[in-house]
Amino acid sequence: MKRIIILVLLFVIISCNKDNNSIPGTDPNPPGIERDDISQYNAKEWDGIKRGGVFYEIFVRSFADSNGDGIGDLNGITAKLDYLNQIGISGIWLTPIHPSPSYHGYDVEDYLSVKPEYGTMNDFEELVKKAKSLNIKIILDLVLNHTSKTHPWFIDAISSQESRYRDYYLISPSDLVSSNISSGKIPMTQSYISSQWHNISQGTSGYKYLGMFSDWMPDLNFGSIDTCEVSAPFKEMVEISKFWIAKGVSGFRLDAVKHIYQNEISEENPLFLKKFFDSIKKERNDIYVVGENLSGDYREVSPYYTGLPALFNFDAWYKLIYAIENSHAKWYPKDIVEMEASFRSYRNDAINVTKLSNHDEDRTLSRLGGDISKAKIAAAILLTISGSPYIYYGEEIGMLGMKNGGDENVREPFLWSSIQSDNYRTKWRNPLFSTESSVRPLELQRNDKNSIFRVYEKFLKLRNTYQSLAYGEMRYPSNLDSYDKNFMVFFREYSGEKLMIIHNVSSNTSTIAISDPIVRAVADMGSVTYSKINTQSHSVTMPPYSTIIFEL
């Protein structure tokens, strides 16, 4: 009889666990393992100093709505700064906040003001003021290579051949575009791509203009790279930057930097970026600028470090996807070290900007097949490797989204609390992926020790606490080849502090023997255990998709 009761109780417990974990944000306990993603080991207490330099990308329209109109706004972000400060965020990248005819804002029609839906200039100044009080930097998205076709410059430029703004854009008689490019009469271009040249429908008809991304986004004309800094658009962009620096921003994220000049692998774009960076650095010596060069090969990005101090490393994310999906992770530390060496061959102080997804990519959890364990290990890896990590809003609660059907799908409203009480959730779009039934809101995940939020929270604190995780060089073991492929093993060391980090990037419980002198275990994810084999080595048992950090 007792055996029957025990079996019934076990069935009920298993059923409840299954129901509780059916929504992304938690994952089922592996058979026989008491899963607890809050470390069983005692790390040092975080003293509140944000050493980790972690940035948080906010798609403004979707983050937090302060006035109930359904659209995210600046005051909503200000209201949530305490949350970002509490988890240890050092900086915020705001996607375009300027007036624009689109929902995303990458076709700017006025660089010197705030989109009315997002608030006022006073609201922006208050945001910067509070962020500064919390030691949080604000950087703005700056679109250099094109404007909106509704921008006053472009409207005037196409109205007359004598317009003072005519040369702000790349415009040519329709029947001469190809020949003018071939003869070098149109700067910044080398080849004719018909889909990128659009008819001027009013004003000076009979002409075309270059809009590489869309007819809504006419490209700016900076002229020859040798003299670009004296062009009117270049000077305009420098003055625009100075305006926002005076408002208190710490820097800029530059959009699509490899598409300013057509030749992506020539020296033109890096030289343009150097001239631009040097110009605005005169205004503020510690100005921070990070560029987006969407390339799948880090070697194509490396030369751009001659122009900018920081660039997003997309290749690191692509290689991490491969490592996680194939449980083949042991070479990943070597990849990162080689990438950083390549970047530093062009700039001694190169900043390797790491990330998982962003506003232009499939959400991390969706990209990893909806497997919450894989999304957790991705977060743990991001926050323990070297580089300067960025977190896209909502990743910390496991938001979902695939670009199929539109970019809007990866830019859906953040879920703050249960929908009945969520006063800040935006409503500009009915979500298809990150819904109440598929993603647990932040408020619920805060109290769940196995939620993905708690993983982000823990590893953010670890990165802010340990100088070696924040500043330390990354090194991989000399015997890397001897490890099983599912283990990712590397060291971080700074000012006498040395940590060894091990990730098990597989769905199997695995054991690894290490001979490094362990002082103590600092933290783990997934109930990792270890025992001494002899005076020189330890055996570490790692459940699926688990992590352990040792102090050596």
N, C-alpha and C positions, 0 to 999 in steps of 0.2 A: 504493500500500500504506500509506504514511504517513497519507494522508487517511482511509483506512478505520479505522486505529488511533485517530486523533484523534477521529473520530466516535463510535467505541465508547466511548472514555474519557469523552467529553462525556455520552453517554447514561447511563453508570454514575454519574457525578457528579450529574446531574440527578435520577436515580432515588433516590440516597442522600439528597439534599437533600429530596426530596419525602417520603421516609419519616421523616426526622428532624423535619420540621416538620408532621407530620400531627396532632400533639397540641398543643392550645392552650398558649401559653407562648412559642412562636416563630412567625414567619411566613415564608412563602416569599420569596426575594429577587425583587424586581421584575425583569423581563427587562432584561439589560444593566447592572444596577446591583449593585455590591458593597455589600450592605446591612450596616451596622454601627451598632447603636443605642447604642454607647458613643462619646461624642463624639470627633471627630478634632481638636477645638480644645482649648486648654489653659485651663480655668477655674482660678480661685484654689483653693488647697487648703482644704478645710473644716478649721477649727481645733477642731472638737468642740463649739463653742457652739451650742446649739439655738435659733436665732433665729426659726425658721419657725413655731413654735407649732402644729405639726401634731399632731392627736389621732388615736387609733386606737380604733375601736369593737370590743370583744370580746364575742361571744356566748359567755358563759362555758362553757356545756355542751359546746361544740364545739371549743374552742381547743386545749387541751393537758391531757392526762390524766397525772397524776403517779404514781398508785397502781395503775394497771392494771385499774380497775373499769369502764372504758369510758366514763366520764363526765368531761368537762373539769372542772377544779377550780382553786382559788386557788393551790395550790402549783405547779400546772402553769404558771400565768401567771407566778409568781415565777421559775420556772426559765427562762422565755423572755424575761425583761426585758432580758437582755444583748443579745438579738437586736433587740428594739425600740429599745434605746438605740443600737445600732450603726448602724441605718438612719436615726436622727435623730428619733425620735418624742418629742414633748414631754409628751404626756398620754394617758391611757387612759380611755375611757368603758366601764364594766362594765355590761352589761345586768343586770336584777335578780338579786341574790345572796341574797335573803331566802327563808325557807321559803314554799312555795307548792304547791298541789296539781297545778299544771300544769308542763309541761316548760319553758315559756318564762319563767314567774315574774312575769308582769304582773298576777296576782291574788294579792296579798300577804296572808299570814295572820299574819305577825309581822315588823314593821318593824325590830325591835331585835336581830335575830340573823341568823346565817348558815345557809343551807340545808345540812343535814348532808352531802348529796352533794358539796357544793363545799368542805367543810372546816370549820374551827373559827374562832372569833373570833381565836384566837392566830395561825392561818394568815393571816387578813386583816391583822392587825397587822404580821406579818412581810412581807407583800406591800407594804404602805404604806411600811414602813421601808426596804426595798431600793429601791423606786421613788424614794423621796426621795433616797437616796444617789446615784441616777443622774439626778437632776433631772427625774424624770417625775412628773407630777401624776396623781392618781387621782380620777375623778368617778364617782358612783353614779347609776344610774337610780332616780328617785324618782317613784312613782305617787301623785299627789295626789287624783285625782278619783274613785277607787273603791278598794275593798279586795276581797279574796276573800270569798265567802260562807261560807268556813270560818274567817274571822277571828273571834276571841273577841268582838269588839265586835258583829259582826252576829249571831252565834249568840245572844248575850244579848239583843240588840235585838228579835229576833222572838219571843223566849220569853214576853214579857209586855208589856202596854201601859205598865206602870209601870217598865220597865227604864230604868236610868240612861243606857243607850246608845240608847234608842229614837229620840231626836232626832239621833243621828249619821247617820241615813240618811233617805231620802225615802220615807215609808210612808203609805199612805192606805187607807181602806176600799175594797174592790174596786169597789163600785158607785158610788163617789163620786170616783174619780180624775179623770175628765174635768171634772166640775163644780167640784171643788176647785182644779184648775189654772185654769179660767176665772175663778173668783172670787178668785184670788190667794192662796189658803190654802196652796198648796204652793210654797215659795220655789224660786228658781233655774230654774224652768221657765215657759214661756209657752204651749206648745201640747202637746196630748195626742197621743202616738204609741204606739199600743196595743202594738206589738211590743217596746217598751222597758220595759213594766211587767209584772212577773212575780208569780205567785201565791206567797204564803208557804204552803208545804206542811205545815209543822208549827209547833207553838206557837200563835201568834195567827193562825190560819187566817181566811179572810174578808178578808184584807188583801193589798195588792200593794206592791211596792217597785220603785223605778226602778233599772234596770241598763242603761244605754245600749248598752254593748258586748255584754253577755251576761248571762244569769241568774246566771252564776258571778261576776259583778263588780258588786255593788251600789254605786251612787253615794253618795258622802258628801254630807252636808247641811251646808253652811257658812252657810246662812241668807241673809238680805238682804245685798247687797253693801255696804250702808252700815255694817253691824255685823258683818261676817264675821270680823273679827279677834278678836272676843270669843267666837266659837263654840267649843265644845269640840273638834271635829275640827281646826279651824285651829290651836288651841293645841297639840294633839297632834302635828300635822305639824311645827310649829316645834321642839318638844322632840325629836322624832325626828331632825330635821336637826342640832340641836345635839349630839346623841349621836354622830353620825357625824363631825361636824366635830372633836369631841374625839378621835376615833379617827385623825384625820389626813387626812381627805379634803379635797380642794381645792374641791369643789363638787358640783353635781348636774345631771343632765339631767332635765328635767321632762317627763313623758309627757303627750301629748294636751292641751295647755294650752287649746285652743279649745273643749274639751268640759267644762270645769269648770262653767260656767254655760251654759245651753242656747243662749242667743243668742250666736252666734259673732262677730257684727259690732257688738255693743253695747260700751260701755265697761266692762262688768262684768268680763270676764276679764282685760283689762289692769290694771284697778284691783286686782283680787284678787292678781294676780302682783306688783304693786308693793308691796302690803301684806306679802305673804309674803317677798319679797326684802329689803325694808327690815328685817323682823323678824330674819332670820337674819344679815343683814349686821352687826347689833349684836354678834353672836358672833365674827365674823371679817370685818374690813373689806374684805379682798381676796377674799372668797368669789366664786366663778365659778358662774354658773347659766345654762344654755342651755335654751331651750324648743323643744318640737316642736309646730309649728302646720302640719299637713299641708294645705297650700293650694297650688293651682296658679297663684295670682296673687299676686305679691309685695306688691301694694297692699293685700291683705287682711291680710298679715302685719305691715306697717309699724306700725299703731297699737299692736301688742303690745310694741313697743320702749319704750312709756311704762311698761311693767311690768318688763321684763327687759333686761339688757345684751346678750344674744346670742340669736339665733333661727336655726334651720336654714332655709336658702334652697332650698326644693324647686324653685321656679320657675327658678332658675339651671340646675339639672340638666335640667329639661324642655326649656329653650331650647337647652341644649348638645346634647341628643339630636337635636333638630331640625337644628341646625347641622351635626352630623356626618353624619346620615343623608341630608341634602339637599345636602351640600357647599356650604352657604350660611352662611358664618361671619363675614362681615365686620362685621355689625352687632352681634355678640355683645359686644365690648368696650363699646359704647355702652349696651347693655342693662344690663351690670354696673354701670357708672358711674351710670346712672339709678336702679337699685335702691338702691345705697348712698346716693345723695342722698335718696331717699325715706325710708330707714331713719333717716338722720341728721336729718331734719326733725322726728322725734319724740324722738330722743336723740342728743346730740352725739357720744357715744362708742360708738355702736351697733357691734356686732360682727357682720359679715356671715358667717355660718357656712356654708361651702360643702362640697359632698360630691358623690359619684357615687351609688352605691346604698347601702342600709343593710339592716337585718334585716327590714324590712317591704316591700322592693322586689325586683324581679327583679335578679339579679346583672348588673353592668355589661356583661360580655362577652356574656352571653346576650341582654341587652336590645339590644345592638348587632349581633345576628344571628350571633354567634360569630366575628366578624371581629376578629382579634387586632390588626391595624393600627389599627382604630378604637378599640379599648380602650386602646391605647398613647397615641394622640393625646389621648384623653379624660383620661388620667392627666397627660400633659404640660401640658394646659391647666389642669386643676385646680390643679397645683402652681406655675403661673406667674401666674395671675390674682390679683387682690387678694382679701381675705377671710381667714377662718380655716378651713383645710381639715381635714376628717375623712376617714379612710380606713377602710372596713369590712374587718374581718379577711378575708384570703384574696383581696382584690382584687389585691394585689401579686403573686399567682401565677396570676391569671386563673381563679379559681374560677367555676364555672357554677351556674346555678339559676334556675328560673322558678316563680313562685308558684302557677301552675296545679297543682292537686292538693294544695296545702297550703303554709303558710309554712315548714314544715320544709325544703322544697326549697331555700330560700335561706339555710339555717342549718346546712349540712352540715359534717362534720369537716374541719379544716384538714389539709393533706397536708405533713408536715414532711420526710419522706424516703421512700425506697422502702419499700413496705409490709412487706417482710421485716425491715427494721431500724428501723422507725418505732415507737419506744417511747412516743411521746407522742400518737399519733393516737387520737382518741376513737372509740368504737364504739357509742355509744348509738343510732345510726341507720345503716342501710345506705344509703349515698348513691345517689341516682338520677342525679345530674348530675356532681358533682365526684368522679369515680372515677379509679383508677390509669390507666385507658386514655384518659381525656379531659383530665386536668390533670396536668402534670408537677410533682412535689413540689419544695418550696423547695430542698432540697439539690442537685437536678439543675439548677435554674434559676440558682443562684448562679454556676455555672461556665460558663454559656452567655451570651456577650456580646449575643446577640439576644433574650434572654428578656424577658418583660414585667416580671419582677422587677427586672432590671437598669435598666429604664426608671424604675420607681418609686425604686429606690435612687439613681440619678443625680439625678433631679429633686428628691428630698428633700434631698440634699446641697447642690444648687444653692440651694434656698430657704433652707437653714440658713446658707449661706456668704455670700450677697449680701443686704445689708441692704435694698436696694430691692425684692427679691422678698419679703422677710419683712414689711417695714413700709411700703413705698412706696405712694403713691397711684397709682391706675390712670388713665391718660389715653389717649385714642384720637387718631389723626391728624386734623388739620383737613380734610384732603382724603380722608377715609375713603370717600366716595362714588365716588372715582375708581378704587379697587382692584377687582380681580375678586372675585366673591363667595366664592370658595373660600379666600381669604386672611383670616386673623385677625391683625390688626396692632394692637399697643398698646405703651405705654410704662409703665415702673415707675421711680420716681425717689425717692431718699431721701438727704438729707444730702450732696448733691453727686454722688452716684452715680446714673447714668442708664442704663437698659437699654431696648433695643428688642427686643420678642419678636414673631416671625412664625411662625404655624402654617399649613401647607398642609393644609386639611381636605378633601382630595379624593383620588381614586384615580389622578389624572393628574400627571405631572411638569409643573410650571408654573414660569414665570419672572416675577419681580416686580422692578421698578425702584424703588429708594429713593434719595432725595436727602438723607437725614439724614447728618451727619458721623460716619462709623464710625471708632472708635478701634481696635477689634479685635473678632473673633468670640470669644465666651465659651464657647459650647457649642452642640451641635446634636444632633438625632436624625434618622437616616436619610440621612447623607452629603450634607448640603447644601453647595453650593459658591457662591462669589460672586467677582465680578471688577469692576474699576473701569471704568466707561464713560467718565467724564471727571473733572475735578477736583471735581465737585459731586454725582456720582451713582454708584451701583453697581447691577449686575445680579445678582440672587440666583436660582439655580436650585434648586428644591425638589422632590425626589422625592415620591411619594404619601405622605400622612400623615406629614409631616416637620416639624421644628421647628428654628429657629435663634434664638440669643440674641446680640445685638450690644451691646457697650458703646459708648456715644456720648460 
